[in-house]
Amino acid sequence: MSTPELRIAVLGVGMMGANHADRITRRINGARVAVVNDYAADRANAVAAAVPGARVAADPLDAIASDDVDAVLLATPGSVHEKLLLACLEHRKPVLCEKPLTAGADTSLGVVRRESELQTPLIQVGFMRRFDPDYVQLKARIDSGELGQPLVMHCVHRNAAVPPSFDSAMIVTDSLVHEVDATRYLFGEEIVSVQILRPRPTSHAPAGLQDPQIAIFSTAGGRHVDVEVFVNTGVGYEVRAEVVGESGSATIGFERITRDFFDRFGTAYDVEVQRWVDAVRAGVNVDGPTAWDGYAAAAVCAAGLRSLETGEPVAVELAEIM
């Protein structure tokens, strides 16, 4: 890099973006928050005021294009990701994009293809579980052959509660999507079909919300993955997994209930952002999930939404990049 510190624009400083701005300021080496943007000006001003040297940009596109910005951390709503990601590609700015890559599989594919045309990787997607010590260790045990061929994985993903705006589709696109990426990461292969089952809803969920949901994945290698997603348990945040192989099994997350996902995955977020900063400063730009990983997850979720309506297995359709 031409500067001693990576100058980052944080776009979107709601709960996630504000947490990242604080993380970069307090715990990340080799980087600083240079620019802050949010559609809520008062929120942007409050976050910038807590970050020495940061300024507020009224327009996210201006922030991306600015000469005092080397890279972008994107934590805006997914509905505006496509436009902002394409701007980052246009200006050749590396970007760490919180999931989803975009609001849908088709637009995610368009972003992947545009990045491919540049022949330079610039987009990393924020699937933080790949940086969590428990998941890293579990993958190492799978890859070492200690468990033999992995055959089955059982997963649980629970929240104490979600906002009233959280609907049945968001259980797939905002919660289950993490198990989608975790499955692809742990097994190193694509998910080829998904089925969403609809158990009796909890009485603690708002009317009309299908909670819990049970997802069943089949992978290209014939492995079975089942996931319980339950977002209104009233208890706490709980993520766990058990991989069963031909020669043994391994578990993570059992008997570990935290207040929220920041408590559970705080270390993972720190590692994720530090490794991204290091990669950008080294000119590599990406050290983690790629734009393709974001697209593949979106394609699985698109199939999941179709299955949510019918209850039947739905094949995952993945396109060629070019």
C-alpha positions as CSV (number, residue, x, y, z in Angstrom):
1,M,0.0,0.0,0.0
2,S,1.1,3.6,-0.6
3,T,0.0,4.6,2.9
4,P,1.2,3.3,6.2
5,E,-2.4,2.6,7.3
6,L,-5.3,1.2,5.3
7,R,-7.9,4.0,5.1
8,I,-11.3,2.4,5.3
9,A,-14.8,3.8,4.5
10,V,-17.4,2.1,6.6
11,L,-20.7,2.3,4.8
12,G,-23.7,1.6,7.0
13,V,-23.2,2.1,10.7
14,G,-26.2,0.4,12.2
15,M,-25.5,-2.3,14.7
16,M,-23.1,-4.3,12.5
17,G,-21.3,-1.3,10.9
18,A,-20.9,0.5,14.2
19,N,-19.4,-2.6,15.7
20,H,-16.9,-2.9,12.9
21,A,-16.0,0.8,13.1
22,D,-15.2,0.3,16.8
23,R,-13.3,-2.9,16.1
24,I,-11.1,-1.2,13.4
25,T,-10.4,1.7,15.8
26,R,-9.6,-0.3,18.9
27,R,-8.4,-3.8,17.9
28,I,-7.2,-3.9,14.3
29,N,-3.6,-3.1,13.3
30,G,-2.6,-1.3,10.1
31,A,-6.0,0.4,9.4
32,R,-8.2,3.2,10.5
33,V,-11.7,4.4,9.7
34,A,-11.3,7.4,7.4
35,V,-14.9,7.9,6.3
36,V,-18.3,7.0,7.7
37,N,-21.6,7.0,5.8
38,D,-25.2,6.1,6.7
39,Y,-28.6,7.0,5.5
40,A,-29.3,8.2,9.0
41,A,-27.1,11.3,9.3
42,D,-27.3,11.5,13.1
43,R,-26.1,7.9,13.4
44,A,-23.2,8.5,11.0
45,N,-22.2,11.7,13.0
46,A,-22.3,9.8,16.3
47,V,-20.1,7.0,15.0
48,A,-17.6,9.4,13.3
49,A,-17.4,11.5,16.5
50,A,-16.1,8.4,18.4
51,V,-13.4,7.7,15.8
52,P,-10.4,10.1,15.7
53,G,-9.8,11.6,12.3
54,A,-13.0,10.2,10.7
55,R,-15.2,12.3,8.5
56,V,-18.8,11.8,7.4
57,A,-19.7,11.4,3.8
58,A,-23.3,12.2,2.8
59,D,-23.2,10.0,-0.3
60,P,-21.8,6.4,-0.2
61,L,-20.8,6.6,-3.9
62,D,-18.7,9.7,-3.1
63,A,-17.1,7.8,-0.2
64,I,-16.1,4.9,-2.5
65,A,-14.7,7.3,-5.1
66,S,-12.8,9.4,-2.6
67,D,-9.0,9.7,-2.8
68,D,-8.7,9.3,1.0
69,V,-10.3,5.8,0.9
70,D,-8.3,2.7,0.1
71,A,-10.9,0.1,0.9
72,V,-14.5,-0.3,1.9
73,L,-16.3,-2.1,4.6
74,L,-19.9,-2.5,3.5
75,A,-22.6,-3.0,6.2
76,T,-25.6,-1.4,4.5
77,P,-28.9,-3.2,4.0
78,G,-28.5,-5.9,1.3
79,S,-30.9,-4.2,-1.0
80,V,-28.3,-1.6,-1.9
81,H,-25.3,-3.9,-2.0
82,E,-25.3,-4.4,-5.8
83,K,-25.0,-0.7,-6.6
84,L,-22.3,-0.1,-4.0
85,L,-20.3,-3.3,-4.9
86,L,-20.3,-2.3,-8.6
87,A,-19.0,1.1,-7.6
88,C,-16.2,-0.5,-5.6
89,L,-15.3,-2.6,-8.7
90,E,-15.4,0.5,-10.9
91,H,-13.0,2.3,-8.7
92,R,-10.9,-0.8,-8.0
93,K,-11.5,-0.5,-4.2
94,P,-11.2,-3.8,-2.2
95,V,-14.4,-4.4,-0.2
96,L,-15.4,-6.5,2.8
97,C,-19.1,-7.0,2.2
98,E,-21.3,-8.2,5.1
99,K,-23.8,-10.9,3.9
100,P,-25.7,-11.0,1.7
101,L,-23.5,-10.3,-1.3
102,T,-26.7,-8.8,-2.9
103,A,-30.4,-9.1,-2.4
104,G,-30.8,-12.1,-4.8
105,A,-29.0,-14.8,-6.7
106,D,-29.3,-13.1,-10.1
107,T,-27.8,-9.8,-9.0
108,S,-25.1,-11.7,-7.0
109,L,-24.1,-13.5,-10.2
110,G,-23.9,-10.2,-12.1
111,V,-21.4,-8.9,-9.5
112,V,-19.4,-12.1,-9.7
113,R,-19.2,-11.8,-13.5
114,R,-18.2,-8.1,-13.3
115,E,-15.4,-8.9,-10.9
116,S,-14.3,-11.8,-13.1
117,E,-14.0,-9.4,-16.1
118,L,-11.6,-7.3,-14.1
119,Q,-9.4,-10.3,-13.5
120,T,-8.6,-9.0,-10.0
121,P,-10.3,-10.3,-6.8
122,L,-11.6,-7.3,-4.8
123,I,-14.7,-8.7,-2.9
124,Q,-14.6,-10.6,0.3
125,V,-17.9,-11.7,1.9
126,G,-18.4,-11.5,5.6
127,F,-19.2,-15.2,6.5
128,M,-17.3,-14.9,9.8
129,R,-17.7,-18.5,10.9
130,R,-14.8,-19.4,8.7
131,F,-12.6,-17.5,11.1
132,D,-14.1,-18.9,14.3
133,P,-11.6,-21.1,16.2
134,D,-14.2,-23.8,16.7
135,Y,-15.1,-24.0,13.0
136,V,-11.4,-23.8,12.0
137,Q,-10.6,-26.7,14.3
138,L,-13.6,-28.7,13.1
139,K,-12.5,-28.3,9.5
140,A,-9.0,-29.3,10.4
141,R,-10.2,-32.5,11.9
142,I,-12.3,-33.3,8.9
143,D,-9.5,-32.5,6.4
144,S,-7.0,-34.6,8.4
145,G,-9.1,-37.7,7.9
146,E,-9.4,-38.2,11.7
147,L,-13.2,-38.7,11.3
148,G,-13.0,-40.8,8.1
149,Q,-15.3,-39.7,5.3
150,P,-17.8,-37.3,6.8
151,L,-21.3,-38.5,6.1
152,V,-23.8,-36.4,8.1
153,M,-23.9,-33.0,9.9
154,H,-26.5,-31.9,12.4
155,C,-26.7,-28.1,13.1
156,V,-28.6,-25.9,15.4
157,H,-29.0,-22.1,15.0
158,R,-31.0,-20.4,17.7
159,N,-31.7,-16.8,18.8
160,A,-33.5,-15.5,21.9
161,A,-35.6,-13.2,19.8
162,V,-35.7,-11.2,16.5
163,P,-37.2,-7.8,15.5
164,P,-40.9,-7.7,14.6
165,S,-39.9,-7.1,11.0
166,F,-38.2,-10.5,10.8
167,D,-40.3,-12.7,8.5
168,S,-40.3,-16.3,7.5
169,A,-38.1,-15.7,4.4
170,M,-35.5,-13.9,6.5
171,I,-35.0,-17.0,8.6
172,V,-33.6,-18.5,5.4
173,T,-31.8,-15.5,4.0
174,D,-30.4,-14.0,7.2
175,S,-30.0,-17.0,9.6
176,L,-29.8,-20.2,7.6
177,V,-27.4,-18.6,5.2
178,H,-24.6,-19.0,7.7
179,E,-25.2,-22.8,7.8
180,V,-25.2,-22.8,4.0
181,D,-21.7,-21.3,4.0
182,A,-20.5,-23.4,6.9
183,T,-21.5,-26.5,5.0
184,R,-19.7,-25.5,1.9
185,Y,-16.6,-24.4,3.9
186,L,-16.4,-27.6,6.0
187,F,-17.0,-30.1,3.2
188,G,-15.5,-28.2,0.3
189,E,-18.3,-28.9,-2.0
190,E,-21.5,-27.4,-3.3
191,I,-25.0,-27.9,-1.9
192,V,-27.2,-29.4,-4.7
193,S,-30.6,-29.5,-3.1
194,V,-32.4,-28.0,-0.1
195,Q,-35.7,-28.7,1.6
196,I,-37.4,-26.6,4.2
197,L,-39.8,-28.3,6.7
198,R,-42.3,-26.3,8.7
199,P,-42.8,-27.7,12.2
200,R,-45.5,-26.3,14.5
201,P,-44.6,-22.6,15.1
202,T,-43.8,-21.5,18.5
203,S,-46.5,-19.4,20.3
204,H,-43.8,-16.8,21.1
205,A,-43.4,-15.9,17.4
206,P,-45.4,-13.1,15.8
207,A,-48.5,-14.3,13.9
208,G,-47.5,-15.6,10.5
209,L,-43.9,-16.3,11.3
210,Q,-42.8,-19.9,10.5
211,D,-40.5,-20.4,13.4
212,P,-38.8,-22.9,13.9
213,Q,-37.8,-24.2,10.5
214,I,-35.9,-27.4,9.6
215,A,-33.6,-27.3,6.6
216,I,-32.2,-30.4,4.9
217,F,-29.2,-30.0,2.5
218,S,-27.8,-32.6,0.1
219,T,-24.2,-32.0,-1.1
220,A,-22.5,-32.8,-4.4
221,G,-20.7,-35.7,-2.5
222,G,-23.9,-37.2,-1.2
223,R,-23.6,-35.8,2.3
224,H,-26.7,-35.0,4.4
225,V,-27.0,-31.9,6.5
226,D,-29.9,-31.0,8.7
227,V,-30.4,-27.6,10.4
228,E,-32.8,-26.5,13.1
229,V,-33.3,-22.7,12.9
230,F,-35.3,-21.3,15.8
231,V,-35.1,-17.5,16.2
232,N,-37.5,-16.9,19.1
233,T,-36.4,-19.3,21.8
234,G,-36.5,-16.7,24.6
235,V,-33.3,-18.2,25.9
236,G,-30.2,-16.9,24.2
237,Y,-27.9,-17.3,21.1
238,E,-26.8,-20.8,20.4
239,V,-24.9,-22.3,17.4
240,R,-23.7,-25.8,17.3
241,A,-22.8,-28.6,14.9
242,E,-22.0,-32.2,15.0
243,V,-20.2,-33.9,12.1
244,V,-20.5,-37.7,11.9
245,G,-17.9,-39.6,9.9
246,E,-17.1,-43.2,9.1
247,S,-14.5,-43.3,11.9
248,G,-15.8,-40.9,14.5
249,S,-17.7,-37.7,15.2
250,A,-16.9,-34.2,16.4
251,T,-19.0,-31.5,17.9
252,I,-18.7,-27.7,18.5
253,G,-20.9,-25.3,20.4
254,F,-22.7,-27.7,22.7
255,E,-23.6,-26.2,26.1
256,R,-22.5,-22.8,25.0
257,I,-25.3,-20.2,25.0
258,T,-24.4,-16.6,24.8
259,R,-26.3,-13.3,24.8
260,D,-26.0,-12.6,21.1
261,F,-23.9,-13.3,18.0
262,F,-21.4,-10.6,19.0
263,D,-20.6,-12.5,22.2
264,R,-20.4,-15.8,20.4
265,F,-18.4,-14.7,17.3
266,G,-16.5,-11.7,18.6
267,T,-13.1,-13.4,18.1
268,A,-14.1,-14.5,14.6
269,Y,-15.0,-10.9,13.6
270,D,-11.7,-9.7,14.9
271,V,-9.7,-12.3,13.0
272,E,-11.8,-11.8,9.8
273,V,-11.2,-8.0,9.7
274,Q,-7.5,-8.2,10.6
275,R,-6.8,-10.8,7.9
276,W,-8.7,-8.8,5.4
277,V,-6.8,-5.6,6.3
278,D,-3.5,-7.6,6.0
279,A,-4.5,-9.0,2.6
280,V,-5.5,-5.7,1.2
281,R,-2.2,-4.1,2.4
282,A,-0.3,-7.0,0.8
283,G,-2.1,-6.5,-2.5
284,V,-3.9,-9.8,-2.3
285,N,-7.3,-8.1,-1.4
286,V,-9.1,-11.3,-0.3
287,D,-8.4,-13.7,2.4
288,G,-11.7,-15.5,3.0
289,P,-15.0,-16.1,1.3
290,T,-15.1,-14.7,-2.2
291,A,-17.8,-13.2,-4.3
292,W,-18.5,-16.7,-5.7
293,D,-19.1,-17.9,-2.2
294,G,-21.6,-15.1,-1.7
295,Y,-23.4,-16.0,-5.0
296,A,-23.4,-19.7,-4.2
297,A,-25.0,-19.0,-0.8
298,A,-27.6,-16.8,-2.5
299,A,-28.4,-19.6,-4.9
300,V,-29.0,-22.1,-2.1
301,C,-31.2,-19.6,-0.2
302,A,-33.2,-18.9,-3.4
303,A,-33.9,-22.7,-3.6
304,G,-34.7,-22.6,0.1
305,L,-37.3,-19.9,-0.3
306,R,-39.0,-21.9,-3.0
307,S,-39.0,-25.0,-0.8
308,L,-40.4,-22.9,2.1
309,E,-43.5,-22.4,0.0
310,T,-43.9,-26.0,-1.0
311,G,-42.1,-28.1,1.6
312,E,-40.6,-30.1,-1.3
313,P,-36.8,-30.5,-2.1
314,V,-35.6,-28.0,-4.6
315,A,-32.5,-28.3,-6.7
316,V,-29.9,-25.5,-6.4
317,E,-29.1,-23.9,-9.7
318,L,-25.6,-22.6,-10.1
319,A,-24.6,-20.7,-13.3
320,E,-21.2,-20.5,-15.0
321,I,-19.3,-17.4,-14.3
322,M,-18.8,-16.5,-17.9
